[in-house]
Amino acid sequence: MNDSSGIDQVELERLVADLIDTCSTMVIATTGSKGPWAAPVYYVWTAGSFWFFSSPESRHISQALDSGQAAASIWKDSDSWRKIQGLQMTGNIRMSGNLKEKTEVSVCYLEKFPKAASILRDKLRPRPSAKTKNRVFLYAFSPQKSVYTNNELGFGFRKTVKIRSTSRKADEQAHKGHLVRVAYQNLQAKPRLGVSACLLGENVRWDGSNKYDWYIREVLGSCFDLIPVCPENECGLGVPREPVRLEGNPENPRLVAKKTRVDFTDRMQRWIDLRLEELGCLGISGFIFKSKSPSCGLQNVKVFQGDDMVNLGRGLFAAALVKRIPRIPVAEENDMSDPGWKANFIELAFNISKYL
């Protein structure tokens, strides 16, 4: 297919692929209740998406997940308007929740950005950390419309294009993904326990505090790999944040901000689906929740109607995990003070880990 510039579709796709391969930075634009926002990220293009690492607390991630849409652009540096060349896109952003996907994308990312090795090592084998603000997750920007601009082909040249699902460099690295995944699965790791992040000393509670539990972090941490999880922080509510609570039907409650009345249920449920898929891939053999939390409480979590507490229920994340991964033992931090319960939990977790 030709246009007035005399360039056919094959050549156009080659120019776009070259642009994606030679550039490293993509600017993401979002909008929300705080207004528009733009942020640069380092990306790798593969499997039909631009992949990047960001904090769940970042404004561009929070706004993109809330609105379900985002814009992005990639541009070559130039010293003349005659050399302007770039890609403008609209699409959506999602968090990766699949271990196979994360591993293969990370191979491509590390090839492009070797200095990111320490970050990727932590992502492939997550461990508890007190520096929550430094934690990042893998996200994908998937373009729904892409417009290529190139003034070298004519002033104001713009054309809607379809981007190849992988770049040439990503194709060259694809086979390495399988090798890395096999190596990952054969690591002689300790059994894994999921734990509410605040119990490990991470300052992720609504007021920026934690609920550090010495026994869980130090004793259980010596024989299990502890995977920190904070639903409210990881789904993008940030730290500090307005307190939230459960409201409505105790069998199907909503997660609502106490003062502003913002309903975060749908955002939380989207995050839960992704995180549970990830935890299932990681092969956790148990989970220890923070008691009374509207997201993590296993029992006796207050459910309100108006100003009145009408019943006791279960946190949204805890309820979903018990339903999605029913075979693993679960407990709250208070249960660890009961010697019999504690011994039974640990024995079950170790036994289950043998079959994961």
HELIX and SHEET records of a PDB file:
HELIX    1   1 GLN A    9  THR A   22  1                                  14    
HELIX    2   2 ARG A   59  SER A   67  1                                   9    
HELIX    3   3 TRP A   81  LYS A   83  5                                   3    
HELIX    4   4 LEU A   99  LYS A  112  1                                  14    
HELIX    5   5 PRO A  114  ALA A  116  5                                   3    
HELIX    6   6 ALA A  117  LEU A  124  1                                   8    
HELIX    7   7 THR A  132  ASN A  134  5                                   3    
HELIX    8   8 ASN A  151  LEU A  153  5                                   3    
HELIX    9   9 ARG A  168  GLN A  185  1                                  18    
HELIX   10  10 ALA A  197  LEU A  200  5                                   4    
HELIX   11  11 TRP A  214  TRP A  214  1                                   1    
HELIX   12  12 TYR A  215  VAL A  219  3                                   5    
HELIX   13  13 LEU A  220  SER A  222  5                                   3    
HELIX   14  14 PRO A  231  GLU A  232  1                                   2    
HELIX   15  15 ASN A  233  LEU A  237  3                                   5    
HELIX   16  16 THR A  265  LEU A  282  1                                  18    
HELIX   17  17 LEU A  316  ARG A  324  1                                   9    
HELIX   18  18 GLU A  333  SER A  337  5                                   5    
HELIX   19  19 PRO A  339  SER A  353  1                                  15    
SHEET    1   A 7 TRP A  37  TYR A  42  0                                        
SHEET    2   A 7 THR A  25  THR A  30 -1                                        
SHEET    3   A 7 ALA A  70  TRP A  75 -1                                        
SHEET    4   A 7 GLN A  85  MET A  95 -1                                        
SHEET    5   A 7 PHE A 137  ASN A 150 -1                                        
SHEET    6   A 7 SER A  49  SER A  54 -1                                        
SHEET    7   A 7 VAL A  44  THR A  46 -1                                        
SHEET    1   B 6 TRP A  37  TYR A  42  0                                        
SHEET    2   B 6 THR A  25  THR A  30 -1                                        
SHEET    3   B 6 ALA A  70  TRP A  75 -1                                        
SHEET    4   B 6 GLN A  85  MET A  95 -1                                        
SHEET    5   B 6 PHE A 137  ASN A 150 -1                                        
SHEET    6   B 6 ARG A 158  THR A 160 -1                                        
SHEET    1   C 4 ASP A 225  VAL A 229  0                                        
SHEET    2   C 4 ARG A 192  SER A 196  1                                        
SHEET    3   C 4 ILE A 284  PHE A 289  1                                        
SHEET    4   C 4 VAL A 330  GLU A 332  1                                        
SHEET    1   D 4 ARG A 254  ALA A 257  0                                        
SHEET    2   D 4 VAL A 244  GLU A 247 -1                                        
SHEET    3   D 4 VAL A 301  GLN A 305  1                                        
SHEET    4   D 4 ASP A 308  GLY A 313 -1                                        
END                                                                             
